[in-house]
């Protein structure tokens, strides 16, 4: 069976895909996918910003590029509640960061964060989204 209509004669020299195979599509804007680098620096930055934010501190809008939209809404709600309670942000320090690559396109990170009064653990999942790391889950324990 041919892709050409029955009434049209076959042309000489025209390449047709083999039976059962699709012709390859041309993707003019496609880039080769490369493995992303170490997510630890981004995870530390996100962990510190999240801790300061949920204690009533700085806004997360500068980091919106690296946080999933639904996660950002949750963090903004927690920040609003902290500000209503009158919490004052405290400077935070990352004590330890551990990264586990679960696949070529995702990593799970655990952080130990100290805010001067308490030490907390943060667990996050980072996924490769269009060539950059995106935090899809952040849990503060």
C-alpha positions in Angstrom: 0.0 0.0 0.0 1.4 3.4 -0.9 0.9 6.8 0.7 0.2 8.2 -2.7 -3.4 8.3 -4.0 -4.2 5.5 -6.4 -4.8 7.8 -9.3 -1.4 9.4 -9.0 1.5 7.5 -10.6 4.6 6.8 -8.5 7.4 9.3 -9.1 10.9 8.1 -9.7 13.6 9.1 -7.1 11.1 10.0 -4.3 12.1 8.5 -1.0 9.2 7.0 0.9 9.4 5.6 4.5 9.6 1.8 4.7 6.3 0.0 5.5 5.4 0.3 9.2 7.9 3.1 9.9 7.1 6.8 10.4 9.1 9.4 8.6 11.4 11.2 11.0 10.0 14.6 12.1 12.2 17.6 11.9 12.4 19.5 15.2 14.2 22.8 14.4 14.3 24.0 18.0 15.3 20.8 19.6 18.5 20.7 21.6 20.5 17.7 22.5 19.7 16.6 26.0 22.7 16.7 28.4 22.9 15.4 31.9 22.4 18.3 34.4 25.1 19.1 36.9 25.2 18.7 40.6 21.9 19.8 42.2 23.5 20.4 45.7 24.2 24.2 45.3 20.6 24.8 44.1 19.2 22.6 46.8 21.1 24.5 49.5 19.9 27.8 48.1 16.3 26.6 47.9 16.5 25.1 51.4 17.8 28.3 53.0 15.2 30.5 51.1 12.3 28.1 52.1 13.3 28.2 55.8 13.6 32.0 55.8 10.3 32.3 53.9 8.2 30.0 56.1 9.4 31.8 59.1 7.9 35.0 57.8 11.0 36.3 55.9 11.8 36.9 52.3 9.6 36.4 49.3 10.1 33.4 47.0 9.5 35.2 43.8 13.2 35.4 42.8 13.3 31.6 43.1 10.0 30.9 41.2 11.9 29.6 38.2 13.2 26.6 40.2 10.0 25.8 42.2 6.9 24.0 40.7 3.9 26.4 40.7 1.7 24.3 43.0 4.6 24.0 45.5 5.1 27.7 45.3 1.5 28.3 46.2 1.8 26.1 49.3 5.0 27.9 50.4 3.4 31.3 50.0 0.5 30.2 52.1 2.9 29.1 54.9 4.7 32.3 54.6 1.5 34.3 55.0 0.5 32.3 58.1 3.9 32.9 59.6 3.7 36.7 59.0 0.2 36.8 60.6 1.6 35.1 63.7 4.2 37.8 63.9 7.2 35.5 63.4 10.5 37.2 62.6 12.8 35.6 60.1 16.1 34.3 61.5 19.2 33.7 59.5 19.6 30.1 58.6 22.6 28.0 57.9 22.9 24.8 56.0 24.7 22.2 58.1 24.6 19.2 55.8 23.4 18.3 52.3 23.1 14.9 50.8 22.1 14.2 47.2 20.9 10.9 45.8 20.4 10.7 42.0 17.4 8.5 41.6 17.7 8.6 37.8 19.3 10.6 35.1 16.5 13.2 35.3 15.8 13.4 39.0 17.5 13.7 42.4 16.4 13.6 46.0 18.1 15.9 48.5 18.1 15.9 52.3 19.3 19.0 54.1 19.9 19.8 57.8 19.3 23.4 58.5 19.9 25.4 61.6 18.1 28.7 62.2 19.8 29.5 65.5 17.0 28.2 67.6 16.1 24.9 66.0 17.7 22.4 63.7 15.3 21.1 61.0 15.5 18.6 58.2 14.3 19.4 54.7 13.6 16.7 52.1 13.2 17.8 48.4 12.9 16.2 45.0 14.4 17.9 42.0 13.5 16.9 38.5 15.0 17.9 35.1 12.5 20.1 33.5 13.4 21.6 30.1 17.1 21.5 30.8 17.1 22.9 34.4 16.4 21.6 37.9 12.9 22.1 39.2 11.9 21.4 42.8 8.7 19.4 42.7 8.5 18.4 46.4 9.9 20.2 49.5 9.1 18.9 53.0 10.3 20.7 56.1 10.3 18.4 59.1 
